[in-house]
Amino acid sequence: MVSRVIPVDSFDLVIFGGTGDLARRKILPALFRRFVAGQMQEEARIIGAARSDLDDAGYQEFVREALAEFVPRAEPAQVDAFVSRLGYVPVDARGTNGWEDLAKRMRTGVIRAFYLSVGPGLFGDLAERLHQYGMADEDSRIVVEKPFGRDLESAKALNEVLVGAFDESQIYRIDHYLGKETVQNLMAVRFGNVLFEPLWNSQYVDHIQITVAETVGVGGRGGYYDKSGAMRDMVQNHLMQLLCLIAMEPPSKFDPDAVRDEKLKVIRALDSVAHHHIVRGQYAATKDTASYREDAENPRSFTESFIAMKLHISNWRWAGTPFYLRTGKRLRARSSEIVVVFKDAPHSIFGADQGTHRNVLTIQLQPNEGMTLDVTIKEPGPGGMRLLDVPLDMTFAEALGPEAEEVPDAYERLIMDVIRGNQTLFMRGDEVEAAWAWTDPLIAGWQARNDVPDPYDTGSSGPEDALMLMHRDGRRWRDIRE
């Protein structure tokens, strides 16, 4: 298999927060890899913008150091060619310094993209100044990182500011999970194969699990995280997006608004979640690691570093089928996966002593992207009919061989989609607001009850009550493993 690389149109990309951690670790390496792949026109330019007092040469050196760390096998000649198209302008996001200089650098007749790799408190200021200084023209796009507000009210306020400076068709709310190859393959598997879509409903699916597990704690993000928690930081965006893709109706076509219309219908069909179907936890200390409260520097914190919940979607396709979501920090392994568990065969001809055998489709998002489908076969050998479950393995590394190592990082695809003007994998304003409208009452509920998160051991699967959430239904979580 040989992938095609289609060059994008010429562009000027401004990275606000161009000296920040996200730019250094993800955005700049992603742009470099797309440059090496030949996807950028010769005239494409990248401009860093931040408070740091640098010039073009200083920023180019900064980028060289970032690439040396995060793309260690980069060839020096390619690095030289890449950094030669980089510039830098010091700007004051809330003042006037640097804005006229930045405006003078913008070319006409090319796509302008503005990536806001900054704290959410600056989104509105930057959008307004881009409009004020005449940089928000019809060929402009603005990229906004999460969080898109911290509740419905703030999300609406942010959307009002953004659409005051840019049209909704120019706003790209980025969720890097949607740029993962396996997430997009989920849509291909569902809608490109007659095998799955007829079975993708409550008649055949017993339940669906979505897990995003991390081994790290909140670390240096303790101050921010303690004001957010797992619900705001992960469920309202990442897990919600995965839920929408797994549950949505087939769109009429693979078109940005058609896809996002169907995702929005899923969010609006979500039932409210009873408090006994929500489990919240905080990781405890070990002899080698601090507790959540120590990391957050808040000894009385009620913020969750883990959350699990059971929810339902009130529509014809999914009525009665439970969806189980969980995410947390300091868990057993780093793993993100979606598990579709199909129902038992209506009648077993092999006898009760054969036990339970189910088809299970597992979509692994990280660390090893791929899919497996468990099917039931006869165990080889004489001695009667003994059944066992074996996986049909669609793991990219095995199916595609060495080419699997070249699967683009999520940011590579998403940034190129911005330049192409393709919003399919980005969140729309009404979608964000609908997600907060569902999330806010749940948060308000546990805050009103003063619920205290359950402690759980570092390196575990989370609080015991999270296991019981499924055990009470006669089900069990898949083990968290890499």
Phi, psi and omega per residue, in radians:
M1 nan 2.239 3.110
V2 -2.086 2.099 -3.124
S3 -1.392 2.554 3.118
R4 -1.635 2.420 3.064
V5 -1.939 2.019 -3.118
I6 -1.833 1.994 -3.121
P7 -1.047 2.540 3.077
V8 -1.616 2.918 3.109
D9 -1.160 2.809 3.128
S10 -1.084 2.530 -3.060
F11 -2.616 2.786 2.872
D12 -1.977 2.061 3.128
L13 -1.948 2.081 3.094
V14 -1.794 2.186 3.116
I15 -1.836 1.765 3.019
F16 -1.306 2.318 -2.934
G17 1.404 0.542 -3.046
G18 -1.153 -0.223 3.064
T19 -1.855 0.142 -3.091
G20 -1.419 3.087 -3.049
D21 -1.171 -0.738 -3.129
L22 -1.126 -0.735 3.102
A23 -1.073 -0.751 -3.080
R24 -1.203 -0.732 -3.046
R25 -1.472 -0.613 -2.957
K26 -2.113 -0.944 -2.951
I27 -1.174 -0.900 -3.094
L28 -1.163 -0.774 3.038
P29 -1.041 -0.656 3.119
A30 -1.112 -0.761 3.113
L31 -1.121 -0.677 3.119
F32 -1.086 -0.775 -3.124
R33 -1.136 -0.635 3.076
R34 -1.197 -0.582 3.067
F35 -1.126 -0.810 -3.138
V36 -1.113 -0.605 -3.141
A37 -1.266 -0.161 3.116
G38 1.503 0.397 -3.077
Q39 -1.577 -0.208 -3.139
M40 -1.734 2.449 3.013
Q41 -1.198 2.763 -3.120
E42 -1.055 -0.518 -3.062
E43 -1.529 -0.062 -3.094
A44 -1.083 2.468 -3.124
R45 -2.325 2.608 3.125
I46 -2.208 2.260 -3.088
I47 -2.155 2.125 3.030
G48 -1.447 2.505 3.112
A49 -2.462 2.182 -3.122
A50 -2.866 -3.099 -3.138
R51 -1.341 -0.441 -3.070
S52 -0.988 2.429 -3.104
D53 -1.513 1.415 3.140
L54 -2.091 2.840 2.942
D55 -1.969 -3.042 -3.109
D56 -1.006 -0.807 -3.098
A57 -1.125 -0.694 3.126
G58 -1.124 -0.675 3.140
Y59 -1.251 -0.655 3.107
Q60 -1.071 -0.660 3.098
E61 -1.185 -0.688 3.074
F62 -1.010 -0.767 -3.121
V63 -1.205 -0.660 3.073
R64 -0.987 -0.783 -3.124
E65 -1.148 -0.670 3.111
A66 -1.121 -0.755 -3.141
L67 -1.181 -0.620 3.104
A68 -1.079 -0.574 -3.126
E69 -1.448 -0.722 -2.980
F70 -1.852 -0.210 2.997
V71 -2.305 1.162 -2.946
P72 -1.106 -0.375 -3.120
R73 -1.614 0.158 -3.123
A74 -1.089 2.430 3.120
E75 -1.386 2.356 -3.085
P76 -0.942 -0.684 -3.126
A77 -1.138 -0.642 3.112
Q78 -1.215 -0.671 3.084
V79 -1.096 -0.780 3.126
D80 -1.015 -0.785 -3.109
A81 -1.157 -0.659 -3.127
F82 -1.188 -0.874 -3.052
V83 -1.200 -0.336 3.137
S84 -1.141 -0.339 3.136
R85 -1.746 0.216 -3.139
L86 -1.703 2.469 3.023
G87 -2.306 3.103 -3.110
Y88 -2.662 2.445 3.069
V89 -2.360 2.109 3.027
P90 -1.236 2.264 -3.135
V91 -2.347 2.661 3.046
D92 -1.857 1.938 -3.035
A93 -1.043 -0.555 -3.076
R94 -1.880 0.049 3.141
G95 -2.117 -2.674 -3.106
T96 -1.962 -0.225 -3.065
N97 -1.099 2.258 3.017
G98 1.559 -0.264 -3.025
W99 -1.234 -0.687 3.107
E100 -1.164 -0.665 3.097
D101 -1.090 -0.731 3.137
L102 -1.141 -0.743 -3.138
A103 -1.065 -0.642 3.141
K104 -1.177 -0.450 3.141
R105 -1.367 -0.330 -3.099
M106 -1.247 2.272 3.107
R107 -1.566 2.736 3.028
T108 -1.675 2.682 3.082
G109 1.438 0.091 3.075
V110 -2.211 2.844 3.096
I111 -1.228 2.367 3.054
R112 -1.947 2.178 3.116
A113 -2.164 2.349 -3.116
F114 -2.116 1.938 -3.086
Y115 -1.705 2.019 -3.112
L116 -1.592 1.408 3.113
S117 -1.583 1.056 -3.038
V118 -2.405 3.070 3.065
G119 -1.123 2.599 -3.076
P120 -1.067 -0.389 3.119
G121 -1.154 -0.256 -3.122
L122 -1.777 -0.108 -3.074
F123 -0.972 -0.880 -3.083
G124 -1.118 -0.755 3.141
D125 -1.057 -0.776 -3.114
L126 -1.177 -0.751 3.138
A127 -1.070 -0.750 -3.131
E128 -1.132 -0.699 -3.125
R129 -1.260 -0.607 3.051
L130 -1.064 -0.668 3.089
H131 -1.240 -0.770 -3.091
Q132 -1.069 -0.671 -3.075
Y133 -1.662 0.286 2.966
G134 1.293 0.359 -3.130
M135 -1.643 -0.208 -3.118
A136 -1.603 1.308 3.131
D137 -1.680 -3.039 -3.039
E138 -1.201 -0.298 3.106
D139 -1.711 0.258 -3.084
S140 -1.678 2.656 3.014
R141 -2.363 2.526 3.106
I142 -2.139 2.292 -3.090
V143 -1.912 2.206 -3.086
V144 -2.071 2.212 3.071
E145 -1.466 2.688 3.036
K146 -1.192 2.744 0.131
P147 -1.467 2.490 3.079
F148 -1.627 1.285 -3.019
G149 1.514 3.025 3.068
R150 -2.125 0.029 3.026
D151 -2.888 3.134 -3.080
L152 -1.089 -0.738 -3.104
E153 -1.067 -0.843 -3.116
S154 -1.223 -0.556 3.089
A155 -1.143 -0.740 3.093
K156 -1.093 -0.725 -3.141
A157 -1.105 -0.744 3.118
L158 -1.117 -0.770 3.130
N159 -1.061 -0.672 3.124
E160 -1.096 -0.721 3.125
V161 -1.152 -0.788 -3.101
L162 -1.100 -0.794 -3.111
V163 -1.331 -0.197 3.007
G164 -1.303 -0.407 -3.132
A165 -1.894 -0.483 -3.100
F166 -2.343 2.681 3.003
D167 -1.304 2.655 3.127
E168 -0.966 -0.572 3.134
S169 -1.205 -0.171 3.132
Q170 -1.817 -0.015 -3.040
I171 -1.782 2.196 -3.088
Y172 -2.082 1.729 3.102
R173 -1.527 1.930 -2.902
I174 -1.642 2.291 2.966
D175 -2.197 1.884 -2.968
H176 -1.108 -0.349 3.098
Y177 -1.050 -0.587 -3.099
L178 -1.294 -0.222 3.094
G179 -1.551 -0.077 -3.132
K180 -1.230 2.440 -3.065
E181 -1.011 -0.691 -3.085
T182 -1.214 -0.588 3.109
V183 -1.094 -0.734 3.110
Q184 -1.234 -0.577 3.080
N185 -1.155 -0.458 3.065
L186 -1.012 -0.764 3.106
M187 -1.161 -0.665 3.121
A188 -1.142 -0.740 3.136
V189 -1.111 -0.775 -3.111
R190 -1.175 -0.893 -2.925
F191 -1.751 -0.089 3.138
G192 -1.884 0.001 -3.095
N193 -2.292 2.188 3.113
V194 -1.178 -0.305 -3.101
L195 -1.089 -0.689 -2.967
F196 -1.705 -0.795 -2.951
E197 -1.005 -0.656 3.094
P198 -1.116 -0.370 -3.123
L199 -1.719 -0.012 -2.972
W200 -1.533 1.166 -3.093
N201 -2.851 3.093 -3.039
S202 -1.179 -0.322 3.128
Q203 -1.208 -0.525 -3.050
Y204 -2.060 -0.356 -3.101
V205 -1.698 2.170 3.121
D206 -1.306 -0.864 3.095
H207 -2.893 2.921 3.127
I208 -2.273 2.370 3.097
Q209 -1.997 2.410 3.010
I210 -2.215 2.109 -3.095
T211 -2.196 2.279 2.964
V212 -2.224 1.794 -3.059
A213 -1.942 2.435 3.113
E214 -2.193 2.583 3.092
T215 -1.622 -0.318 -3.094
V216 -1.445 2.766 3.003
G217 -1.620 -2.902 -3.132
V218 -1.381 -0.346 3.027
G219 0.886 -2.259 -3.100
G220 -1.284 -0.069 3.122
R221 -1.655 0.214 -3.027
G222 -0.949 -0.757 -3.118
G223 -1.093 -0.795 3.104
Y224 -1.178 -0.834 -3.001
Y225 -1.115 -0.609 -3.092
D226 -1.160 -0.318 3.079
K227 -1.625 -0.072 -3.081
S228 -2.061 -1.107 -3.080
G229 1.438 2.987 -3.060
A230 -1.097 -0.563 -3.109
M231 -1.127 -0.880 -3.138
R232 -1.298 -0.656 -3.013
D233 -1.333 -0.534 -3.026
M234 -2.222 -0.830 -3.005
V235 -1.199 -0.817 -3.027
Q236 -1.110 -0.378 -3.112
N237 -2.094 -1.257 -3.043
H238 -1.013 -0.992 -3.073
L239 -1.186 -0.600 3.097
M240 -1.078 -0.721 3.132
Q241 -1.149 -0.726 3.097
L242 -1.115 -0.718 3.096
L243 -1.037 -0.769 -3.134
C244 -1.073 -0.760 -3.106
L245 -1.182 -0.607 -3.117
I246 -1.340 -0.458 -2.983
A247 -1.885 -0.233 -2.971
M248 -1.234 2.779 3.033
E249 -1.295 2.738 3.079
P250 -1.073 2.193 3.065
P251 -1.217 2.779 -3.123
S252 -1.132 -0.504 3.084
K253 -2.775 2.877 -3.140
F254 -1.449 1.345 -3.035
D255 -2.267 2.508 -3.046
P256 -0.886 -0.917 -3.083
D257 -1.281 -0.566 3.094
A258 -1.103 -0.771 3.108
V259 -1.136 -0.777 -3.062
R260 -1.278 -0.482 3.030
D261 -1.075 -0.732 -3.119
E262 -1.242 -0.631 3.072
K263 -1.101 -0.721 -3.137
L264 -1.085 -0.664 3.117
K265 -1.077 -0.654 3.118
V266 -1.103 -0.832 -3.107
I267 -1.064 -0.739 -3.115
R268 -1.244 -0.305 3.114
A269 -1.613 -0.048 -3.135
L270 -1.182 2.290 3.016
D271 -1.289 2.722 2.947
S272 -1.164 2.668 -3.061
V273 -1.836 2.178 3.088
A274 -1.111 2.573 -3.043
H275 -1.088 -0.492 3.132
H276 -1.387 -0.004 3.028
H277 -1.839 0.263 3.081
I278 -2.174 2.283 3.074
V279 -2.141 2.206 3.123
R280 -2.073 2.518 -3.106
G281 -2.498 2.865 3.012
Q282 -2.285 2.388 3.124
Y283 -1.272 2.487 -3.122
A284 -1.631 2.938 -3.131
A285 -1.380 2.685 2.930
T286 -2.137 -3.117 3.126
K287 -1.181 -0.344 -3.102
D288 -1.904 -0.275 -3.052
T289 -2.291 2.657 3.131
A290 -1.403 2.812 3.040
S291 -1.365 2.965 3.082
Y292 -1.033 -0.796 -3.085
R293 -1.110 -0.572 3.080
E294 -1.238 -0.733 3.110
D295 -1.116 -0.643 -3.129
A296 -1.443 -0.144 -3.099
E297 0.952 0.754 3.135
N298 -2.505 1.616 -3.037
P299 -1.141 -0.226 3.136
R300 -2.016 0.397 -3.077
S301 -1.137 2.366 3.026
F302 -1.888 0.273 -3.122
T303 -1.398 2.424 -3.084
E304 -1.544 2.369 2.956
S305 -1.759 -0.040 3.112
F306 -2.501 2.482 3.009
I307 -2.584 2.426 3.026
A308 -2.305 2.563 3.139
M309 -2.704 2.715 3.040
K310 -1.969 2.232 -3.127
L311 -2.425 2.871 -3.129
H312 -2.253 2.671 3.078
I313 -1.968 2.116 -3.078
S314 -1.559 1.398 2.971
N315 -2.587 3.058 -3.038
W316 -1.138 -0.635 -3.076
R317 -1.164 -0.697 -2.936
W318 -2.044 0.144 -3.125
A319 -0.968 2.140 3.105
G320 1.585 -0.198 3.136
T321 -1.604 2.074 3.136
P322 -1.400 2.524 2.994
F323 -1.964 2.231 3.137
Y324 -1.936 2.137 -3.129
L325 -2.023 2.468 3.010
R326 -2.649 2.561 3.063
T327 -2.711 2.585 3.140
G328 -3.021 2.918 3.119
K329 -1.868 2.776 -3.116
R330 0.987 0.739 3.095
L331 -1.671 -3.064 -2.959
R332 -1.127 -0.646 -3.079
A333 -2.661 2.828 3.032
R334 -1.530 1.989 -3.052
S335 -2.759 2.377 3.013
S336 -2.261 2.173 -3.108
E337 -2.696 2.733 3.021
I338 -2.043 2.291 -3.104
V339 -2.141 2.076 3.083
V340 -1.815 1.953 -3.098
V341 -1.776 2.006 -3.130
F342 -1.446 2.805 -3.104
K343 -1.277 2.865 3.067
D344 -1.131 2.737 2.973
A345 -1.044 2.498 -3.048
P346 -1.080 -0.418 3.107
H347 -2.668 2.281 3.114
S348 -1.693 2.172 3.118
I349 -1.541 -0.052 -3.004
F350 -1.738 -0.011 3.083
G351 1.692 2.681 -3.078
A352 -1.189 -0.412 -3.083
D353 -1.247 -0.127 3.128
Q354 -1.426 -0.149 3.120
G355 1.345 -2.967 -3.096
T356 -1.688 2.305 3.106
H357 -2.296 2.209 -3.096
R358 -2.295 2.613 2.968
N359 -1.395 2.294 -3.120
V360 -2.318 2.132 3.053
L361 -1.724 2.082 -3.134
T362 -1.962 2.134 -3.138
I363 -1.898 1.862 -3.079
Q364 -1.613 2.062 -3.118
L365 -1.567 -0.631 3.084
Q366 -2.814 2.651 0.080
P367 -1.477 -0.399 -3.110
N368 -1.858 1.712 -3.048
E369 -1.155 2.359 3.118
G370 2.848 -3.029 -3.127
M371 -2.431 2.587 2.982
T372 -2.322 2.549 3.071
L373 -2.168 1.999 3.126
D374 -1.377 2.189 3.073
V375 -2.188 2.700 -3.094
T376 -1.664 2.275 3.111
I377 -2.323 3.030 3.031
K378 -1.441 2.371 3.054
E379 -1.180 2.266 -3.101
P380 -1.077 2.611 3.050
G381 1.999 2.910 3.124
P382 -1.364 3.010 3.036
G383 1.892 0.373 3.065
G384 1.745 -3.032 -3.085
M385 -1.657 1.766 3.078
R386 -2.000 2.220 -3.054
L387 -1.709 2.572 3.000
L388 -2.589 2.768 -3.129
D389 -1.746 2.284 3.111
V390 -2.243 2.594 -3.120
P391 -1.574 2.366 2.858
L392 -1.489 1.951 -2.926
D393 -1.639 2.129 3.082
M394 -2.017 0.492 3.119
T395 -1.084 2.268 -3.033
F396 -1.003 -0.715 -3.054
A397 -1.065 -0.577 -3.130
E398 -1.566 -0.659 -3.087
A399 -1.276 -0.626 -3.040
L400 -1.831 -0.155 3.127
G401 1.173 -2.520 -3.077
P402 -1.000 -0.470 -3.115
E403 -1.159 -0.374 3.130
A404 -1.104 -0.483 3.121
E405 -1.192 -0.299 -3.092
E406 -1.688 0.110 3.104
V407 -1.032 2.195 -3.059
P408 -1.096 2.542 2.996
D409 -1.098 2.670 -3.099
A410 -0.953 -0.711 -3.102
Y411 -1.161 -0.530 3.099
E412 -1.074 -0.866 -3.130
R413 -1.128 -0.788 -3.027
L414 -1.176 -0.713 3.130
I415 -1.154 -0.697 3.086
M416 -1.160 -0.592 3.063
D417 -1.121 -0.612 3.075
V418 -1.057 -0.835 -3.124
I419 -1.118 -0.655 3.128
R420 -1.260 -0.315 -3.089
G421 1.421 0.471 -3.105
N422 -1.805 1.922 -3.071
Q423 -1.655 0.165 -3.039
T424 -0.956 -0.716 -3.043
L425 -1.697 0.364 -3.140
F426 -2.135 2.698 -3.062
M427 -1.508 2.434 3.102
R428 -1.593 2.759 -3.058
G429 -1.021 -0.771 -3.124
D430 -1.191 -0.488 3.083
E431 -1.170 -0.762 3.101
V432 -1.077 -0.798 -3.108
E433 -1.155 -0.658 3.107
A434 -1.132 -0.665 3.115
A435 -1.119 -0.735 3.101
W436 -1.194 -0.625 3.128
A437 -1.083 -0.551 3.070
W438 -1.390 -0.653 -3.038
T439 -1.314 -0.745 -3.008
D440 -0.936 -0.822 -3.129
P441 -1.098 -0.548 3.116
L442 -1.162 -0.789 3.111
I443 -1.119 -0.769 3.139
A444 -1.060 -0.611 -3.127
G445 -1.121 -0.849 -3.117
W446 -1.309 -0.451 3.043
Q447 -1.200 -0.688 3.120
A448 -1.140 -0.579 3.132
R449 -1.491 -0.108 -3.066
N450 0.972 0.727 -3.141
D451 -1.111 2.360 3.117
V452 -1.775 2.192 3.125
P453 -1.072 2.537 3.109
D454 -1.324 2.387 3.052
P455 -1.261 2.578 3.047
Y456 -2.465 2.700 -3.079
D457 -1.305 2.428 2.982
T458 -1.065 2.368 -3.127
G459 1.495 0.162 3.120
S460 -1.764 -2.952 3.062
S461 -1.714 0.164 -3.120
G462 1.921 -3.023 -3.103
P463 -1.113 2.666 3.109
E464 -1.035 -0.627 -3.129
D465 -1.080 -0.456 3.093
A466 -1.201 -0.626 3.066
L467 -1.172 -0.720 -3.137
M468 -1.158 -0.451 3.119
L469 -0.955 -0.642 3.118
M470 -1.651 -0.595 -3.124
H471 -1.046 -0.617 3.128
R472 -1.086 -0.445 3.132
D473 -1.666 0.118 -3.109
G474 1.283 0.445 3.136
R475 -2.194 3.036 3.087
R476 -2.569 2.600 3.067
W477 -1.184 2.581 2.906
R478 -1.173 2.513 3.107
D479 -1.046 2.454 3.056
I480 -1.416 2.044 3.132
R481 -2.685 2.697 3.134
E482 -1.291 nan nan
